């Protein structure tokens, strides 16, 4: 019998050729196995080092085993009711998704036509670019000024092709904020057909009096959507749950492209319980504040520039290529994020860990930076 040549694989659609496949970071288990480590201090992903609320864990344990065989509530009604009351909005103003990645992608799918432009801060959360390209949009980068989003630059770059403006506040990776007055000035100049996306994944950590109270703006600006998450302060990154707040017309548009059921019963129960644990949130914020101060004191002592942060992470300039130090810290069981991927090759982004993790990091970093002194 004559052997047949394999049938070639079909090509993906053209626009995907612009988008590299997303490569997830190595798990802690992979790192431990590869490096022969018993444990790793995970200070690279801006997760909550104190875990999640005991109330969330209890809510998950209390779920009936029957729910494993049933589809979860596609409307997330119990969580929706509780969160709407907490925020002072209508339940119809909320949309839920599997973390920020899904909500960002859905927003672009709903509101960005092929060939239209996104205004994207650089450096910032990289998936704004991925979401734009998946929708066939065009990326228009807006560089930071002094490590912060300069909203006047965004205003100046709006043109007839602009469709979405992505704003990260506080910004990842720099940890800086823009003020309420700056945001109001921008919104007054944004045409009504342009969607303004406020990514507030770290908003619970922001303590500045100038940080905008954006929910109050929704009744006036119908082209605004606020995205938040349970991954950070609530420590539910493993359950993948985020939410958007906007007027009903924006929410309706996103629901048209949203999968009918994207949240599990487990994630809904944990998120709902987390909203009740004010003590846990207060505890995390207190230790985050103290840890940030401890790190800044060390950076001052070492005379290293750093960016004052309104988040649960901080960036420091090592004044040398941070890549080798990032690698050596990992060999010593501490995972941090090198700045090269943000276009900041001499910087480190460090998640503010537990007091014990911070002491260990400072000691190891001190020995690496000053070994020849």
N, C-alpha and C positions, 0 to 999 in steps of 0.2 A: 504493500500500500504506500502510495506516495505521501511523504511527509509534507505537511502544510506549514507555511510561515505563520507565526503568531499575528493575530489581528492587532494593528496598532491601537493605542489608547486614544479616545476622542479628545480633542483639545478643549480646554476650559474657555469660557467666553473671554473676549478680547480684553476687557477692562481688568480682569484678574491678573493679566501679565504685568501690570504695574505694581501689584501688591505682593510683597514677599509673604510667604506662609508664616503665620505666627508661631514662634518657638517658645513654649512655656519654660519658665525658669526651672532648674533642677530642684527636685524635692529635697527636703532635709534628709530623707532616708537615702537617696542617691548620693548626696554629698558625704554622708557618714560612711557609706560603703566604699566609695571611691578613695577617700582620704584616710580611712581607718580610724575615724573619730567616734568616740562614745556619744558625744553630744555636740550640738552647734547652737550658738546664740544667733537667732535669726533677726538681724537688724537691717534687713535689706528691703523688706516688702511693706513697711509702714503698717504692719498688723498691730493689734493690741497685745502687748506683752503680758497683760494680766488675764488673757483669755476672754471669756464671755461671762455674762451675768449668771449667777446660780439660778435665778428665776427662769432664764432661757433653757438651761440644762434640764431643770425640773419639768418645764412645759414639754420638752421633747420626750422625756421618759414617760410622761403621763399620757401620751398619745395612744389611743386604742390601736391594737395590732390590726384591727379590721380596716383601718385607714390605709394600710399598705396595699390593699387590693382595690381601693377606690380612687377615682380621680379626685385631686384636691379642688377646693373651691376656686373656680376660675376668676371670680371677682375679688377674692381675698377680702370678703366682706367684714369679718370681725376686725382684722387689722386695719382695713380702710376706715371703718367707723372710729376706731380709737385714734388713729393718726390724724384724721380730719379734725376731731375735737381738740387734739393737742395743738395743731397748727392754726386753728381758727379758720378753716376753709371748708368748702362743700365737699362731700365725698366724691362728687363728679369731677373735682379738680385734681384727682390723684390718678396716677398710672404706676403700676408696679412692674419690675422686670428683674431678670437674673443678673443683678449687679450693674455697674455703670457701663460695662462693655455693651450689653444688650440695649440699654436705654439710649446711649449715644448712637448706636447703629440704627435703631428704630427712628430716631429723630431725623437723621440724615436721609433714611429711606423715605420718610413721609414728606420732607420739605425741600430736599435738594434735587433739582432736575439735572440730567446730564449736561455738562458744560457750564453749569453755574458755579459760583465761587464760594468757598469758605474762607473766612478770615481766621487764622489760627496763630495763637501766640507761640513763640519759640524762644527758649525751650519751655515745654509744657507737657501735659499728658499726651502721649504719642498716639493714642487711638483716635483722636480727632482727625488725624490724617487718614487712618485706616477707614473710618466711617465715611469720610468724604469720598475716597477713591472707590469704595464699594458701591456708592450711589452714582458713580460716574461724574462726580464733581471735580472741581479744580481747586488746588491748594494755593492760597495766598498767605504767605508767612508774614507775621508782624513781630519783629524782634523785641525782646524785653529791653527796658531802659533801667539801668541800675538794679537788675535782677527782678524787676517788677513789670506788670502789665501797664503800659501807658495807654489809657483809653482814648486820649486825644489822637494818637496814631491810628487807632482803629477807626475813629470818626473820619479822619482824612482819607482813609483807603476805601471807604464805602463807594461803590460805583453801581451802575445799572445791572451788573452781573452778580453782585453780591446777594447771597440768599441766606447764609447762616454765619453768625459770629459766635465763636466758641470762646468762652471766658472762664478760666479756672481761678476760683477765689475761695480760700487761699490757693496759691499756685503750687503745683507739683511739677518740678522738683525744688523750687527755690523757697517755698514756704512764706512768700510775701503776699500782701493783700492790696487791693485797690479800695478806695474809700467810697462811702455812700454818695458824697457830692460828685465824685468823678463818674460814678455809674449813672447818676441822674442826668448829668450833662450829656453823656453819650446817648442815653435812651431818648432824650429830647430831639436828637438829630438822626436817629435810625428810622428809615422809611418803614411803613407798616408791613410791607411784604417781606422784610428781613426778620428772620427768627434769631433772637438772642438767647443763647444757651448758657446758663450760669451753672457751672459744675462746682457744687459746694460739698464735695466729699469730706472735707476736713472742717466744715464750718463750726462744729461743736468745739473745736480747739481754739478758735479765734477769740481773743480777748480784747482787742482794740475797740475803743469807743467809736471809732470811725468805720468799723465794719458794717456793711449795709444790712438792714433788715428787709430782705428782698421779698418775703411773702406779702408784705404790705403793698408792694408795688404792682401786684398782679391785677388788681381791679382797674388800674390806670393804663397798664401796658399789656395789651392783648397779644403781643408778639414775643412774650417772655416765657421761658420755661426754666425751672429750677430743678436740678438733679442732686439728690442726696443718697446716702447709702447706710446700710447697717454693718458694713464691713469694718469700719474704723473704730469709732469710740465704743460701739456695741459689741465688737469682737466676733462678728458672724461672717467673716470672709469666706469660711468654708461652706456656708449655706447659700451664698450668692443671692443676695436680695438688696435691691435698691428701689428708689421711687422718684417720680417726677411730680412737680406741682405746677399747674398752669391753669389758664382759663379753659372752659369746656371745649372750645373749638380746637385748641392745640391738642388737648387730650384725645379728642375724637379722631384727629388726623393720625396720631401715633397708634391708636387702637386699630386702625384699618390695616396696618402692616404688622401688628403684634401677633405672635403665636397665641392661640386661644388659651392655652394653659402653660405657663412658664415657671410658676413657683410651686414648690412642693408643699405639702401639708406641714412638714417639719420646719421649713424656713418660715412659713407664716406664723406658726405657733411660737417659735423662738423669737421672732421679731416683735410680736405682740407683747410677749412677756418682758422683753428687754425694755420696752417703753415705760414699764412700771418701776424699774430698778434705778431710782435716782441715786441711791447710795453708791452703787457700783460705778455709775458715770462720774460722780463727784470724786470718788477714790482715784479713778484713772486720771482725771484732769489734774488732781493735786500732785500725783507722782510724776505726771508728764511735765508739769511746770517745774518741779524741783529737779528733775533729770535734765531738762533743757538748761537750767541755770548752772548745774554742775558741769555740763559739757562746755558751756560758754566760758566759764571760769578757767578751765584747762586750756581752751584755745587762746584766751587772753594771756595766760601764763607762757604759752609757747609762741606768742606773737604771730598767730595764724589768722588771716582774715576769715570771717564767717558771715553768713547771712542771718540776721535775727529772724526767727521763725514764729509763725502763728499756727503751727501744726504739731504733729507728733513726730516730726523728723527735723533735721537741721543739716545744712550744707557747710562744709569747711574746706578752705583752700589749703592744700598741703604744700603749695609752692614748688611742686615737682610732679612728675607723672604719677598719678594715683593708682595706676594699674598694678604695678608690682606690689604695692602695699596692700591693695585690696586682695590680691592673691595670697599674700603671706598671712594676712589676718584670717583668711578662710582656712589656710593650713593649720592655724592655731585655734580653729573652732569658732570664729566670729564671721558671720556673713554680713557685709555692708555693700552698698551700691557705688561702683566707680562712676565718676562723672563723664567719662568719654562718650557714653551713649546719649548724653544730653548736650554734647558739644562743649563740655567743660572738663577737659582731660586732667586737670590738676586737682579737681575737687572730689570729695567724698560726700555721698548722702547717707546719713546715719539715722536709722529709726531710734527714737528715744525709748530705751528698754526699761527693764526693772532696775532698781538701785544696784543690785548685784551685777547685772549685765553691764551697766554703765561703768562701775568701778573696774571691772575686768577689761572692758574696751579701752579705757583711758590708760591702764597699765600697759597693755600690749601695744597700743599706738605710741605711747611715750617711748617704749623701748625701740620700736622700729624707726621713729623719727630722730632719736637722739643717741643711737647706738655708738656713734663715732666720737661723741663728745667726752 
